[in-house]
Amino acid sequence: MKILFAASEAAPFIKTGGLADVAGSLPAALAKAGHEVKVILPLYEGIGPAWRDKMTFLKYFYVNLAWRTPYCGVFELEHDGVTYWFVDNEYYFRRSQVYGHYDDGERFGFFSRAVLEVPCQLDWSPEIIHCNDWQTALVPIYLLEERWRHPQLQNAKTVFTIHNIEYQGRYGKQTIQDLFGLNQGYFSPELLEFHDDVNLMKGAILASDWVTTVSPTYANELGYSFYGHGLEGVVNQCRGKFSGILNGIDVDLYDPSKDPNLPKNYSVRSMAGKKVCKAALQQRVGLNEDPDVPIVACVSRLVSHKGFDLVNAVLHDIMRMNLQMVVLGTGDWAFEESFRQAAGHYPGRFSAQIMYSAQLSDLIYAGADLFLMPSIAEPCGLSQMIAMRYGTLPVVRETGGLKDSVIPYNYVTGEGTGFSFADVNAHDMLHVLESAVGLYYDYSKEFKKLQKNAMTADFSWDASAKAYEEIYQRLTG
C-alpha cells in the first residue's frame, strides 16, 4: 500500500512534542510491515546540516494559494526504510521557532497545498494520505476538489489524527478566500464555519474518510464538553468513522539496557544499574544521597492541564512523607516559582530543575522510583510509558492514554503496572501517592514485582501500526 504521512514535525529531524515521535515511529513501523511509506514535512531552519547534507534536491515548482504563487522546493532523504520529503520555502520556514508566528495559517495553508502537489509533481499516487492535527487539516478539504484535477490523487483516501483537540486552527471568516484560497461556499456549518469563525480541525473531521485520535479513552472523552473544547458535537456526529489507537514509543531509543545517557545500564533481568542511576541522580540534582528513600519525579511542561494545581495544593503534605522529589520542566511562572520555593524550603529533599534537558530526563526516568503524572487531560502521554520502560512506577489520573496504558495495582492479585486515581482531586492524588510510598517501604517484594510488570509491558509501535493498517485496508478495500 502507498501511504503519504503528512506532519508538521517528525523526529529525529525536528521535534516540539509528541506528534514528532509519532511521525518518526509509526511510518517506520508501517514500512517494516511492507508498505511504501513517504513522510512529508516542512524544511525548517531547525533541521541542521547533519541532516541537510544527506538530502537530495528533487525539483521545484510554484504552489497556488489564493492569489499567491509561492516557491516550493522538494528535498528527499531515506531514513529507517522511509522516504522523507522536505518542503522548502525559506519565507515560511526559515524561522527560529516552529510555531507561534502571526502567519501560521498562511504557512500551513501553503504546506497543505504542497502535501497534495508534491506527489503529483513526482508522479506518485498515494492510496492513503494520513494527516495530523490542525497544521495539515486543510489537506482533506483541498482534496475534495484536487482529486478531480490530478489523476495521482483520484483514489486517495484520507485519515486525520487528532493529537490534541485544544489546538484547532481557528481564524476569522475573511480568511476563507484571501488566505486559504477556498470558495466562500466552504464557509458553512457543514464544513468550516464554527461560531462565525473558520475552524480547520472541524473541517478536517468532517471531510476526512476516517478520524483517529491517540488513545481509545481520549476518543470517548472527546464526545464530552469537558474535553472536546467545543467540537464534541462534531465528534459525536462522526462517531461512525472515529476511533482511538494508543500511541507507542520507540522501544530501542528508550531502553535502559542501551541508553548512553545512563551511568550504568540495566534490564529487567539485572536491576543493579538502577541503584547506580539513583545515586547519580541524587548527586546531579542536589538531593541527599540515600539509596533507601523513594524518589518521586515529574518531567513535564509546568501548566495547569498537566495537573500541577493538584500538586501545588498538597505539596507540603507530599513532603511530610519520607521521600524525595525532583521536578524537571518549564512552563507557567507560578508553578516554576512554587517549585523553586519548595527547593529552598526542603533542601536535599526537593529539587526544582526549571529547564529542558533530554539527558537529565533520561537519568530521572532511570533513577526515580515513582513518576507523578496527574494530568487533567492527556490525549496519550509518552512519559508514563517511558517511565515504565525504565522501571519507574507511574502515579497517574485516569484520563486519556494514561488510563489506557497504566494498569492500577491490585492489592489482592498483585497485578498492575502503576497507580491511578479517577477524580480531579488533590487529596485523591495524595492518598494514592501515600499508598505507593507505603508499598515501597512495607512490601518491597511486591514493589519490585510491579517494576518488572511495568518494564515488560509492550509499548512498541507494532500493535498500533497494525491497527492503522486495518483502517487503511478498510478504506481502500
MARZABA-952370 format. One record per residue (C-alpha): residue number from 1; residue in one letter; x, y, z. Coordinates in Angstrom, 2 decimals, decimal comma, always signed. Each point is the difference from the previous one (the first is absolute). Example, Ala and Ser with C-alpha at 12.3 -4.5 7.8 and 13.67 -1.06 7.14 Angstrom:
BEGIN
REC num residu    east   north      up
REC   1      A  +12,30   -4,50   +7,80
REC   2      S   +1,37   +3,44   -0,66
REM end
This chain:
BEGIN
REC num residu    east   north      up
REC   1      M   +0,00   +0,00   +0,00
REC   2      K   +1,22   +3,53   -0,81
REC   3      I   -0,28   +2,26   +3,05
REC   4      L   +0,79   +3,73   +0,20
REC   5      F   +0,39   +1,16   +3,59
REC   6      A   -0,32   +3,79   +0,38
REC   7      A   +1,22   +1,63   +3,22
REC   8      S   +1,30   +3,37   +1,13
REC   9      E   +2,90   -1,64   +1,87
REC  10      A   +1,71   -3,37   +0,16
REC  11      A   +2,76   -1,45   +2,17
REC  12      P   +2,96   -0,15   -0,27
REC  13      F   +0,02   +3,01   -2,35
REC  14      I   -2,09   +2,55   +1,93
REC  15      K   -1,98   -0,45   +3,21
REC  16      T   -2,12   +2,15   +2,32
REC  17      G   -2,41   -2,65   +1,32
REC  18      G   -1,51   -3,46   -0,25
REC  19      L   -1,07   +0,43   -3,63
REC  20      A   +3,65   -0,16   -1,05
REC  21      D   +0,42   -3,34   +1,77
REC  22      V   -3,04   -1,40   -1,81
REC  23      A   +1,16   +1,30   -3,39
REC  24      G   +3,44   -1,45   +0,62
REC  25      S   -1,13   -3,46   +1,19
REC  26      L   -3,35   -0,95   -1,55
REC  27      P   +1,15   +0,37   -3,66
REC  28      A   +3,06   -2,14   +0,75
REC  29      A   -2,21   -2,70   +1,53
REC  30      L   -2,28   +0,09   -3,06
REC  31      A   +3,00   -0,20   -2,33
REC  32      K   +1,27   -2,98   +1,98
REC  33      A   -3,38   -1,65   -0,64
REC  34      G   +0,65   +0,25   -3,74
REC  35      H   -1,74   +3,24   -1,01
REC  36      E   +1,47   +2,76   -2,14
REC  37      V   +0,01   +2,95   +2,40
REC  38      K   +0,98   +3,60   -0,62
REC  39      V   -0,04   +2,74   +2,63
REC  40      I   -0,35   +3,64   -1,02
REC  41      L   +0,89   +2,89   +2,31
REC  42      P   +1,31   +3,58   -0,23
REC  43      L   +3,73   +0,65   -0,33
REC  44      Y   +0,42   +2,15   +3,12
REC  45      E   +3,05   +2,02   +0,94
REC  46      G   +0,37   -2,29   +3,03
REC  47      I   +0,76   -3,01   -2,21
REC  48      G   +3,77   +0,19   +0,16
REC  49      P   +2,82   -0,64   -2,47
REC  50      A   +0,52   -3,56   +1,22
REC  51      W   -3,32   -0,86   -1,63
REC  52      R   +0,09   +2,52   -2,83
REC  53      D   +3,29   -1,41   -1,29
REC  54      K   -1,71   -3,35   -0,56
REC  55      M   -2,94   +1,45   -1,94
REC  56      T   -0,43   -0,12   -3,76
REC  57      F   -1,66   +2,88   -1,81
REC  58      L   -2,76   -1,33   -2,28
REC  59      K   -1,68   +3,00   -1,63
REC  60      Y   -1,83   +3,25   +0,56
REC  61      F   -3,33   +1,40   -1,15
REC  62      Y   -2,53   +2,64   +1,06
REC  63      V   -3,05   -0,61   +2,18
REC  64      N   -3,35   +1,76   -0,41
REC  65      L   -1,17   +1,46   +3,31
REC  66      A   -2,85   +2,48   -0,64
REC  67      W   +1,63   +2,90   -1,90
REC  68      R   +3,55   -1,14   +0,88
REC  69      T   +2,29   -2,35   -1,92
REC  70      P   +2,82   -0,71   +2,50
REC  71      Y   +3,08   -2,01   -0,85
REC  72      C   +0,10   -3,63   +1,15
REC  73      G   +3,20   -2,05   -0,04
REC  74      V   +0,08   -3,71   +0,76
REC  75      F   +2,90   -1,82   +1,68
REC  76      E   +0,12   -3,75   +0,66
REC  77      L   +1,70   -2,13   +2,64
REC  78      E   -0,21   -3,71   +0,83
REC  79      H   -0,08   -0,94   +3,70
REC  80      D   -1,04   -3,25   +1,72
REC  81      G   -1,60   -1,36   -3,15
REC  82      V   -2,13   +3,11   -0,48
REC  83      T   +0,31   +2,70   -2,67
REC  84      Y   -0,24   +3,51   +1,44
REC  85      W   -1,01   +2,94   -2,20
REC  86      F   +0,94   +3,42   +1,34
REC  87      V   -1,97   +2,99   -1,29
REC  88      D   +2,29   +3,00   -0,44
REC  89      N   -1,10   +3,63   +0,16
REC  90      E   +2,28   +2,25   +1,99
REC  91      Y   -2,57   +2,78   +0,35
REC  92      Y   -2,33   -2,33   +1,88
REC  93      F   +2,37   -2,38   +1,76
REC  94      R   +3,36   +1,70   +0,55
REC  95      R   -0,93   +1,15   +3,50
REC  96      S   +1,40   -0,72   +3,45
REC  97      Q   -3,30   -1,42   +1,31
REC  98      V   -2,14   -2,70   -1,60
REC  99      Y   -3,34   +1,45   +1,18
REC 100      G   -1,38   +3,17   +1,50
REC 101      H   +0,34   +2,42   -2,92
REC 102      Y   -2,60   +2,55   -1,07
REC 103      D   -0,38   -1,67   -3,41
REC 104      D   -0,17   -3,66   +1,09
REC 105      G   -3,28   -0,34   -1,89
REC 106      E   +1,65   +1,04   -3,27
REC 107      R   +3,13   -2,08   +0,70
REC 108      F   -1,92   -3,21   +0,51
REC 109      G   -2,51   +0,83   -2,71
REC 110      F   +2,99   +0,04   -2,35
REC 111      F   +1,29   -3,24   +1,49
REC 112      S   -3,39   -1,68   -0,43
REC 113      R   -0,08   +1,01   -3,66
REC 114      A   +3,52   -1,39   -0,38
REC 115      V   -1,02   -3,32   +1,62
REC 116      L   -2,36   -0,60   -2,93
REC 117      E   +2,17   +1,56   -2,70
REC 118      V   +3,28   -1,83   +0,75
REC 119      P   -1,20   -3,54   -0,84
REC 120      C   -1,58   +1,32   -3,20
REC 121      Q   +3,23   +1,73   -1,02
REC 122      L   +1,95   -3,21   +0,72
REC 123      D   -2,65   -2,19   -1,68
REC 124      W   -0,65   -2,10   +3,12
REC 125      S   -3,55   -1,09   +0,84
REC 126      P   -0,71   -0,39   +3,72
REC 127      E   -2,83   -2,28   +1,05
REC 128      I   -0,11   +1,46   +3,51
REC 129      I   +0,80   +3,57   +1,05
REC 130      H   +0,35   +0,04   +3,78
REC 131      C   -0,25   +3,53   +1,45
REC 132      N   +0,76   +1,14   +3,54
REC 133      D   -1,42   +2,88   +2,06
REC 134      W   -1,15   +3,40   -1,22
REC 135      Q   +3,21   +0,78   -1,91
REC 136      T   -1,01   -2,56   -2,65
REC 137      A   -3,78   +0,28   +0,47
REC 138      L   -0,40   +1,78   -3,34
REC 139      V   +1,31   -3,03   -1,94
REC 140      P   -3,26   -2,04   +0,05
REC 141      I   -1,93   +3,20   -0,75
REC 142      Y   +2,17   +0,95   -2,99
REC 143      L   -0,19   -3,61   -1,18
REC 144      L   -3,77   +0,29   -0,47
REC 145      E   +0,76   +1,94   -3,19
REC 146      E   +3,61   -0,87   -0,78
REC 147      R   -0,68   -3,71   -0,50
REC 148      W   -1,94   +0,90   -3,16
REC 149      R   +2,87   +2,11   -1,37
REC 150      H   +2,82   -2,51   +0,51
REC 151      P   -0,14   -3,66   -1,01
REC 152      Q   +2,59   -0,84   +2,71
REC 153      L   -2,52   +0,99   +2,70
REC 154      Q   -3,19   -1,55   -1,37
REC 155      N   +0,09   -3,13   +2,16
REC 156      A   +1,51   +1,56   +3,14
REC 157      K   -1,85   -0,43   +3,30
REC 158      T   +0,67   +2,27   +2,97
REC 159      V   +0,57   -0,80   +3,67
REC 160      F   +0,16   +2,90   +2,47
REC 161      T   +1,54   -0,49   +3,46
REC 162      I   -0,78   +2,34   +2,90
REC 163      H   +3,00   +0,16   +2,31
REC 164      N   -1,40   +2,84   +2,11
REC 165      I   -3,43   +1,49   -0,63
REC 166      E   +0,84   +3,19   +1,90
REC 167      Y   +1,84   +1,36   -3,04
REC 168      Q   -2,52   +0,19   -2,82
REC 169      G   +1,24   +2,61   -2,48
REC 170      R   -2,69   +2,66   +0,47
REC 171      Y   +0,08   +3,11   -2,18
REC 172      G   -2,32   +2,85   -0,97
REC 173      K   -2,52   -0,69   -2,75
REC 174      Q   +1,73   +2,46   -2,35
REC 175      T   +2,85   -2,52   -0,35
REC 176      I   -2,04   -2,57   -1,90
REC 177      Q   +0,75   +1,51   -3,43
REC 178      D   +2,84   +2,45   +0,51
REC 179      L   +2,23   -2,22   +2,14
REC 180      F   -0,99   -3,58   -0,80
REC 181      G   -1,24   +0,44   -3,56
REC 182      L   -3,30   -1,80   +0,53
REC 183      N   -3,38   +0,83   -1,49
REC 184      Q   -2,30   +1,85   +2,41
REC 185      G   -2,32   -3,00   -0,13
REC 186      Y   +2,41   -1,90   +2,24
REC 187      F   -0,91   +2,41   +2,80
REC 188      S   -3,08   -1,89   +1,14
REC 189      P   -1,07   -1,88   +3,16
REC 190      E   +0,43   -3,23   -2,00
REC 191      L   +3,74   +0,58   -0,36
REC 192      L   +2,15   +2,91   +1,24
REC 193      E   -2,32   +2,47   +1,72
REC 194      F   +0,24   -0,08   +3,80
REC 195      H   -1,49   +2,81   +2,10
REC 196      D   +0,48   +2,38   -2,94
REC 197      D   +3,68   -0,98   -0,31
REC 198      V   +1,91   -2,37   -2,27
REC 199      N   +0,91   -3,18   +1,91
REC 200      L   +2,46   -2,14   -1,93
REC 201      M   -0,14   -3,01   +2,32
REC 202      K   -3,79   -0,11   -0,22
REC 203      G   +0,25   +0,00   -3,78
REC 204      A   +2,54   -2,83   +0,03
REC 205      I   -2,15   -2,16   +2,29
REC 206      L   -2,95   +0,40   -2,35
REC 207      A   +1,92   -0,29   -3,29
REC 208      S   +2,27   -2,96   +0,86
REC 209      D   -0,88   -3,59   -0,79
REC 210      W   +1,03   -1,08   +3,49
REC 211      V   +0,96   +1,80   +3,23
REC 212      T   +2,20   -1,38   +2,75
REC 213      T   +1,42   +1,27   +3,24
REC 214      V   +2,89   -1,23   +2,08
REC 215      S   -1,72   -2,20   +2,59
REC 216      P   -3,37   -1,79   +0,31
REC 217      T   -0,95   +1,83   +3,21
REC 218      Y   +0,78   +3,41   -1,53
REC 219      A   -2,18   -0,94   -2,98
REC 220      N   -2,91   -0,54   +2,40
REC 221      E   +0,80   +3,11   +2,06
REC 222      L   -0,12   +2,27   -3,06
REC 223      G   -3,77   -0,50   -0,12
REC 224      Y   -0,33   +2,00   +3,25
REC 225      S   +0,26   +3,77   +0,33
REC 226      F   +2,64   -0,23   +2,77
REC 227      Y   +2,45   -1,48   -2,49
REC 228      G   -1,41   +0,91   -3,43
REC 229      H   +0,74   +3,76   +0,11
REC 230      G   -3,14   +0,79   -1,99
REC 231      L   +0,39   -2,79   -2,58
REC 232      E   -1,75   -2,72   +2,02
REC 233      G   -3,11   +0,33   -2,19
REC 234      V   +2,04   -0,50   -3,17
REC 235      V   +1,80   -2,98   +1,54
REC 236      N   -3,29   -1,64   +0,96
REC 237      Q   -1,42   +0,72   -3,46
REC 238      C   +2,95   -1,91   -1,52
REC 239      R   +0,05   -2,98   +2,40
REC 240      G   -0,49   -2,38   -2,90
REC 241      K   +3,47   +0,84   -1,33
REC 242      F   +1,79   +0,73   +3,29
REC 243      S   +2,37   -2,18   +2,03
REC 244      G   +2,78   +0,24   +2,56
REC 245      I   +3,36   -1,77   -0,37
REC 246      L   +2,53   +0,18   +2,81
REC 247      N   +3,38   +1,38   -1,04
REC 248      G   +3,12   -2,03   +0,53
REC 249      I   +3,53   +1,08   +0,84
REC 250      D   +3,36   -0,70   -1,60
REC 251      V   +1,01   -2,97   +2,15
REC 252      D   +3,55   +0,04   -1,40
REC 253      L   +0,50   +3,67   +0,87
REC 254      Y   -1,50   -0,36   +3,47
REC 255      D   +1,85   -3,08   +1,15
REC 256      P   +1,79   +0,03   +3,37
REC 257      S   +2,27   -2,81   -1,15
REC 258      K   +1,38   +2,18   -2,84
REC 259      D   -0,62   +3,64   +0,99
REC 260      P   +3,32   +1,86   -0,36
REC 261      N   -1,18   +2,75   +2,38
REC 262      L   +0,03   -2,35   +3,00
REC 263      P   +3,05   -0,52   +2,25
REC 264      K   -0,77   -3,73   +0,11
REC 265      N   -2,40   -1,94   -2,19
REC 266      Y   -2,43   -2,55   +1,37
REC 267      S   -2,85   -2,28   -1,07
REC 268      V   -2,94   -1,86   +1,50
REC 269      R   +2,35   -2,99   +0,56
REC 270      S   +2,66   +2,05   +1,79
REC 271      M   -1,20   +3,12   +1,83
REC 272      A   +3,25   +0,89   +1,77
REC 273      G   +0,63   +2,88   -2,40
REC 274      K   -3,16   +1,76   +1,13
REC 275      K   +1,53   +0,52   +3,46
REC 276      V   +3,07   +1,55   -1,63
REC 277      C   -2,28   +2,29   -2,03
REC 278      K   -1,86   +0,98   +3,16
REC 279      A   +3,20   +1,02   +1,74
REC 280      A   +1,14   +1,91   -3,09
REC 281      L   -3,36   +1,80   -0,19
REC 282      Q   +0,14   +1,02   +3,66
REC 283      Q   +3,50   +1,35   -0,50
REC 284      R   -0,89   +1,74   -3,28
REC 285      V   -3,06   +1,90   +1,30
REC 286      G   +1,13   +0,67   +3,58
REC 287      L   -2,06   -2,56   +1,91
REC 288      N   +1,35   -1,79   +3,07
REC 289      E   +1,79   -3,17   -1,07
REC 290      D   -2,20   -2,63   +1,62
REC 291      P   -0,61   -3,30   -1,84
REC 292      D   -3,00   -0,93   +2,19
REC 293      V   -2,24   +3,05   -0,37
REC 294      P   -2,42   +0,02   -2,98
REC 295      I   +0,37   +2,72   -2,63
REC 296      V   -3,19   +1,41   -1,52
REC 297      A   +0,59   +1,66   -3,38
REC 298      C   -1,86   +2,31   -2,38
REC 299      V   +1,27   +0,66   -3,53
REC 300      S   -2,50   +2,26   -1,71
REC 301      R   -1,08   +3,39   -1,21
REC 302      L   -0,99   +1,85   +3,15
REC 303      V   -3,55   +1,02   -0,93
REC 304      S   -3,45   -0,43   +1,54
REC 305      H   -1,33   -2,68   -2,32
REC 306      K   +2,94   -2,21   +0,99
REC 307      G   -1,45   -0,06   +3,54
REC 308      F   +2,47   +2,25   +1,78
REC 309      D   -2,79   +1,85   +1,81
REC 310      L   -0,62   -3,31   +1,76
REC 311      V   +3,69   -0,40   +0,82
REC 312      N   +0,24   +3,55   +1,34
REC 313      A   -3,09   -0,44   +2,18
REC 314      V   +1,53   -2,87   +1,98
REC 315      L   +3,72   +0,55   -0,55
REC 316      H   +0,78   +0,40   +3,70
REC 317      D   -2,08   -3,10   +0,79
REC 318      I   +2,04   -1,93   -2,56
REC 319      M   +3,24   +1,20   +1,56
REC 320      R   -1,16   -1,12   +3,47
REC 321      M   +0,53   -3,54   -1,27
REC 322      N   +3,47   -1,50   +0,16
REC 323      L   +0,85   +0,55   -3,65
REC 324      Q   +1,96   +2,19   -2,40
REC 325      M   -1,41   +1,82   -3,01
REC 326      V   +1,47   +1,34   -3,23
REC 327      V   -1,85   +2,12   -2,57
REC 328      L   +1,42   +0,61   -3,50
REC 329      G   -1,66   +2,38   -2,44
REC 330      T   -1,04   +3,54   -0,83
REC 331      G   -3,39   +1,65   -0,31
REC 332      D   -2,19   +2,44   +1,93
REC 333      W   +1,93   +2,34   +2,25
REC 334      A   -2,23   -0,77   +3,00
REC 335      F   +0,91   -3,70   -0,09
REC 336      E   +3,67   +0,67   -0,68
REC 337      E   +0,17   +2,37   +2,98
REC 338      S   -1,92   -2,38   +2,27
REC 339      F   +2,47   -2,79   -0,69
REC 340      R   +2,99   +2,30   +0,44
REC 341      Q   -1,35   +0,97   +3,43
REC 342      A   -0,58   -3,66   +0,86
REC 343      A   +3,64   -0,73   -0,85
REC 344      G   +1,05   +2,72   +2,46
REC 345      H   -2,45   -1,21   +2,63
REC 346      Y   +1,07   -3,66   -0,26
REC 347      P   +3,75   +0,02   -0,79
REC 348      G   +1,33   -3,42   -0,90
REC 349      R   -3,54   -1,37   -0,33
REC 350      F   -1,55   +2,06   -2,81
REC 351      S   +1,75   +0,97   -3,25
REC 352      A   -1,45   +2,44   -2,55
REC 353      Q   +1,71   -0,30   -3,39
REC 354      I   -1,72   +2,80   -1,92
REC 355      M   +1,41   -0,84   -3,42
REC 356      Y   -0,26   -2,41   -2,90
REC 357      S   +2,63   -2,72   -0,14
REC 358      A   -0,42   -3,29   -1,87
REC 359      Q   +3,08   -1,45   +1,69
REC 360      L   -1,22   +0,87   +3,50
REC 361      S   -3,49   -1,28   -0,79
REC 362      D   +1,45   -3,43   -0,83
REC 363      L   +1,89   -0,02   +3,29
REC 364      I   -3,20   +0,93   +1,85
REC 365      Y   -1,98   -2,78   -1,70
REC 366      A   +2,72   -2,46   +1,01
REC 367      G   +0,83   +1,27   +3,47
REC 368      A   -3,46   +0,75   +1,40
REC 369      D   -2,32   -2,53   +1,63
REC 370      L   -3,39   +1,65   -0,65
REC 371      F   -1,11   +2,25   -2,86
REC 372      L   -2,80   +2,47   +0,77
REC 373      M   -2,20   +0,95   -2,97
REC 374      P   -3,40   +1,32   +1,23
REC 375      S   -1,17   +1,53   -3,28
REC 376      I   -3,45   +1,56   -0,24
REC 377      A   -0,07   -1,09   -3,65
REC 378      E   +2,59   -2,10   -1,81
REC 379      P   -0,74   -1,15   -3,57
REC 380      C   +2,63   -2,72   +0,18
REC 381      G   +3,09   +0,91   +1,99
REC 382      L   +3,41   -1,52   -0,60
REC 383      S   +1,70   +0,75   +3,32
REC 384      Q   -1,91   -2,65   +1,94
REC 385      M   +0,98   -2,63   -2,59
REC 386      I   +3,63   +1,07   +0,07
REC 387      A   +0,00   -0,04   +3,82
REC 388      M   -1,38   -3,57   +0,01
REC 389      R   +2,62   -1,04   -2,53
REC 390      Y   +2,64   +1,17   +2,52
REC 391      G   -1,66   -1,75   +2,97
REC 392      T   -1,35   +3,21   +1,52
REC 393      L   -3,62   -0,49   +1,02
REC 394      P   -2,48   +2,65   -1,18
REC 395      V   -2,60   +1,66   +2,24
REC 396      V   -2,58   +1,38   -2,43
REC 397      R   -3,52   +1,34   -0,30
REC 398      E   -2,33   -2,26   -1,97
REC 399      T   -0,40   +2,06   -3,17
REC 400      G   +0,85   -0,51   -3,67
REC 401      G   +3,06   -2,09   -0,71
REC 402      L   +0,95   -0,08   +3,68
REC 403      K   -3,03   -2,18   +0,71
REC 404      D   +0,70   -2,19   -3,03
REC 405      S   +3,69   -0,58   +0,71
REC 406      V   +0,24   -0,27   +3,83
REC 407      I   -1,58   -3,01   +1,71
REC 408      P   -0,71   +1,00   +3,63
REC 409      Y   +1,54   -2,21   +2,67
REC 410      N   -2,36   -2,68   +1,30
REC 411      Y   +0,79   -0,62   +3,66
REC 412      V   -1,72   -3,43   -0,11
REC 413      T   +1,49   -1,52   -3,17
REC 414      G   +3,24   +2,00   -0,18
REC 415      E   -0,71   +0,95   -3,61
REC 416      G   +0,67   +3,45   -1,39
REC 417      T   +2,62   +2,32   -1,43
REC 418      G   -0,57   +3,12   +2,12
REC 419      F   -2,50   +1,96   +2,06
REC 420      S   -2,97   +2,16   -0,98
REC 421      F   -2,85   +2,19   +1,26
REC 422      A   -3,14   +1,10   -1,83
REC 423      D   -1,24   +3,40   +1,20
REC 424      V   +1,61   +3,40   -0,46
REC 425      N   +0,71   +0,16   +3,70
REC 426      A   +3,29   +0,81   +1,67
REC 427      H   -0,68   -2,14   +3,07
REC 428      D   -0,91   -3,02   -2,13
REC 429      M   +3,38   +0,43   -1,69
REC 430      L   +1,68   +0,35   +3,40
REC 431      H   -1,70   -3,15   +1,33
REC 432      V   +1,17   -2,07   -2,99
REC 433      L   +3,53   +1,39   +0,27
REC 434      E   +0,02   -0,91   +3,71
REC 435      S   -1,04   -3,54   -0,92
REC 436      A   +2,80   -0,23   -2,57
REC 437      V   +2,60   +1,23   +2,51
REC 438      G   -1,41   -2,43   +2,59
REC 439      L   +0,41   -2,88   -2,42
REC 440      Y   +3,61   +1,08   -0,64
REC 441      Y   +0,85   -0,11   +3,72
REC 442      D   -2,17   -2,82   +1,35
REC 443      Y   -0,30   -2,43   -2,93
REC 444      S   +3,21   +0,33   -1,96
REC 445      K   -0,43   -3,41   -1,62
REC 446      E   -3,37   +1,01   -1,47
REC 447      F   +1,44   +3,37   -1,05
REC 448      K   +2,79   -1,72   -1,92
REC 449      K   -2,49   -2,35   -1,65
REC 450      L   -1,98   +3,04   -1,12
REC 451      Q   +3,18   +1,49   -1,46
REC 452      K   +0,58   -3,14   -2,06
REC 453      N   -3,62   +0,05   -1,20
REC 454      A   +0,48   +3,58   -1,15
REC 455      M   +3,32   -0,67   -1,73
REC 456      T   -1,40   -2,94   -1,97
REC 457      A   -3,19   +1,76   -1,16
REC 458      D   -0,10   +0,23   -3,81
REC 459      F   -0,03   +3,62   -1,17
REC 460      S   +1,59   -0,63   -3,38
REC 461      W   -1,56   +1,44   -3,14
REC 462      D   -0,83   -3,45   -1,42
REC 463      A   -3,52   -0,22   +1,45
REC 464      S   -0,80   +3,62   -0,87
REC 465      A   +1,31   -0,39   -3,55
REC 466      K   -2,17   -3,09   -0,48
REC 467      A   -3,09   +1,94   +1,15
REC 468      Y   +0,73   +2,79   -2,49
REC 469      E   +0,68   -2,58   -2,69
REC 470      E   -3,48   -1,45   +0,56
REC 471      I   -1,56   +3,46   -0,43
REC 472      Y   +1,95   +0,62   -3,19
REC 473      Q   -1,08   -3,37   -1,41
REC 474      R   -3,63   +0,66   +0,90
REC 475      L   +0,08   +3,33   -1,83
REC 476      T   +1,74   -1,28   -3,12
REC 477      G   -1,91   -3,25   -0,20
REM end
